[in-house]
């Protein structure tokens, strides 16, 4: 496969198919050759040539960032990232936090604008037009700003997408989740924006998949599923065609369906073969997928989704997943919970004091099986004489308006 890369990414063992620039600007007489001499690599990187085209079928590809895990530490060598989950979120100053209720109006505006942009981006990709990464970065900045003010407001709202807009809004949701997770992992501002851009573009390859297959209400045939599984490679090719060379974006697009046990796709990578950002993308992609309404199934309740994901042995990196839970909350906004008092409530915001004591709207008595006047309860406050005993499924109680209780 042909790929345009920066000369800074070139390494010995690559097959140089083309040097981007006039022949007089570079020190080589050959048009295409395998780079095996260290002195040739030095010459190339000292020349005025900024990009080359490599053929990965004839030589090495761009090096994938190596990830090593030790207890609660994740280290990546390219780009350089050191993450201590016990100190997650403390690596750099945060914006002043406001409540989810205060942030929702701005979050809705960001979601609306992002939806239009992503829809246009997918339509352009379907027609073979170039993806405008500068425009995409503007929305990454807006999403990151919203998440910095309140980590859950936008993330929870974008989960409420309809099944018809899932393909487009999923990209916005994964962008927001990647930003929130990057913040929790203590990544730098530049790395956080890289993670956000990767989330926004991770599924662009679905623009190459027929909409009747993506929106099919029933189970996919084996051939249809095989077609859908091509979207990481199709997306990777689209990004390269659009001259998007950011290594994180390319990597997450290609590898967000890989699993730690090597049973993912497209390359069946396992454990240390999967980069830090691709591991992040895997968690964020799945969480939004299973909590959203799809053409073929209703979404799961957020808290229940986290419980089920935690049980999928071999799927996710445990350290990354733990940080993800901290970023969305043990009881994410929109989760319905049962209290010791026998009442049911929905989570409306996280408490800065503890993940175990979120802010709730209490609305139902399981003892009398009847609605109660809605009461806001901050479990972290000194006067709160109640506690969460577990997640509850709204459908089991015949409750169908939980989202209205917290989102309006």
Buried (B, 14 or more C-beta within 10 A) or exposed (E): EEBBBBBEBBBEEBBBBBBBBEEEEBEBEEEEBBBEEEEBBEBBEEBEBEBBBBBBEBBBBBEBBEBEBEEBEBBBBBBEBEBBBEEBBEBEEEEEBEBBBBBBEBBBEBBEBBBEBBBBBBEBBBEEEEBBBEEBBEBBEBBBBBBBBBBBBBBBBBBBBEBEBBBBBBBBBBBBBBBBBBBBBBBBEEBBBBBBBBBBBBBBBBBBBEEEBBBBEEEBEEEBEEBBBBBBBBBBBBBBEBEBBBBBBBBBBBBBBBBBEBEBBBBEBBBEBBBBBBBBBBBBBBBBBBBBBBEEEEBBBBBBBBBEBBEEEEBBBEBBBBBBBBBBBBBBBBBBBBBEBEBBBBBBBBBEEEBEBBBBBBBBBBEEEEEEEEEEBBBBEEEBEBEBEEBBEBEEBEBEEBBEBBBE
